[in-house]
Amino acid sequence: MLPKKPSQIVFMLIMSFGMSVIMCAVVTAVNTGTDSGYLNRFLSAWIYALPTAVIAAFTLAPIVRKFADKITK
């Protein structure tokens, strides 16, 4: 079991992983179809989507947290 302190980092990494898989799978299927080359196209796109999602999560998290705090009470 991991200590509680890095839980936010672990959460963002797991969420980035899951969101990038789902979004990449759906967008690849919609744009190119699900024929026999789908898996290769998906993996080729996901290679770029995962690091992009991780960077976006760590960059946007503080901004979104502040915004959410302002609009909620």
Secondary structure as UniProt FT lines:
FT   TURN            5..6
FT   HELIX           7..32
FT   TURN            36..37
FT   HELIX           38..71
//
